[in-house]
Amino acid sequence: MNNRQIPLLPCLLMDAIGYFTYAIPFLGEFGDLVWAPVSALVFFRMFGGWKGALGGVFSLVEEILPFTDFIPTFTITWFIQYFNRRGSRPTLPARLT
């Protein structure tokens, strides 16, 4: 498991690049074909391990399939990692006596 915390800003930037492939009319799908493998590789390098491999495959498929570019894959994974690190169970305050 990767113990380093990945900053949120690079994840937002990677998702924004995926959105911007549609900024040029009629070239959006071609841009996705170029961006999809790059996105998958960057995802794997950023998150590493089985999460990176699984997320990289998901990122590749999400970028290639039409009408799925709106999914912020990098940012969702960042939130999952961040909240798993902090502990998903709520803690109760200590009893005051």
C-alpha positions in Angstrom: 0.0 0.0 0.0 1.2 3.4 -0.9 1.7 5.5 2.3 2.2 8.9 0.7 -0.6 11.4 0.4 -1.2 12.6 -3.1 -2.2 16.3 -3.3 -5.7 17.1 -4.5 -4.6 19.7 -7.0 -2.9 17.3 -9.5 -6.0 15.1 -9.4 -8.3 18.1 -10.2 -5.9 19.0 -13.0 -5.9 15.5 -14.5 -9.7 15.5 -14.5 -9.8 19.0 -16.1 -7.5 17.8 -18.9 -10.0 15.0 -19.6 -12.8 17.5 -19.7 -10.9 19.9 -22.0 -10.6 17.3 -24.8 -14.1 18.5 -25.8 -13.1 22.2 -26.0 -12.3 21.9 -29.7 -15.4 21.1 -31.6 -15.4 17.8 -33.7 -12.0 16.8 -32.2 -13.3 15.7 -28.8 -13.5 12.0 -29.5 -10.1 12.0 -31.2 -8.7 13.8 -28.2 -10.1 11.1 -26.0 -8.4 8.4 -28.0 -5.1 10.1 -27.4 -5.8 11.1 -23.8 -7.2 7.8 -22.6 -3.9 5.8 -22.5 -2.0 8.7 -21.1 -4.6 9.1 -18.4 -4.5 5.4 -17.5 -0.7 5.5 -17.2 -0.7 8.7 -15.1 -3.4 7.2 -12.9 -1.3 4.1 -12.3 1.9 6.1 -11.6 0.0 8.4 -9.2 -1.8 5.8 -7.1 0.3 2.7 -7.7 -0.5 -0.9 -6.6 -3.8 -2.6 -7.3 -5.7 0.7 -6.8 -3.6 2.3 -9.5 -4.0 -0.7 -11.9 -7.7 -1.0 -11.4 -8.2 2.7 -11.5 -6.0 3.0 -14.6 -8.2 0.5 -16.4 -11.3 2.3 -15.3 -9.9 5.6 -16.4 -9.0 4.2 -19.8 -12.5 2.8 -20.4 -14.1 6.0 -19.0 -12.2 8.2 -21.4 -12.7 6.0 -24.4 -16.5 5.4 -24.0 -18.7 8.3 -25.3 -20.6 10.4 -22.8 -18.6 9.2 -19.7 -16.1 12.0 -19.6 -17.9 13.8 -16.9 -16.8 11.3 -14.3 -13.9 12.8 -12.2 -12.0 9.5 -11.8 -8.8 11.0 -10.3 -10.7 13.2 -7.8 -13.0 10.4 -6.7 -10.0 8.2 -6.0 -8.3 11.0 -4.1 -11.4 11.3 -1.8 -11.6 7.6 -1.3 -7.9 7.4 -0.3 -8.1 10.5 1.9 -11.1 9.3 3.9 -9.8 5.8 4.2 -6.6 7.2 5.7 -8.5 9.3 8.3 -10.6 6.3 9.3 -14.1 5.7 8.0 -15.7 5.1 11.4 -16.9 8.1 13.4 -15.3 8.5 16.8 -17.3 9.2 19.9 -16.1 11.9 22.2 -14.6 10.8 25.5 -16.9 10.8 28.4 -16.6 13.8 30.8 -16.7 12.8 34.4 
